[in-house]
Amino acid sequence: MPKILKSSDLARVLSVSESTLFRMRKDPSFPKPKQIHKRCVGWLDKDIEKWLEQCPAA
């Protein structure tokens, strides 16, 4: 079963601040969040893993 990451969890996983995560969301290649509740969104962990695999190595 896929795990849903809220923005604070995703920022921690990616080792960025929540403000940086907000800027990253503007990139069209960044996975789109899923609507969890009226005022809450989250990302599927498998979508984030797939995105990370496609990112060029630094």
Secondary structure, 3 states (H helix, E strand, C coil): CCCEECHHHHHHHHCCCHHHHHHHCCCCCCCCCEEEECCEEEEEHHHHHHHHHHCCCC
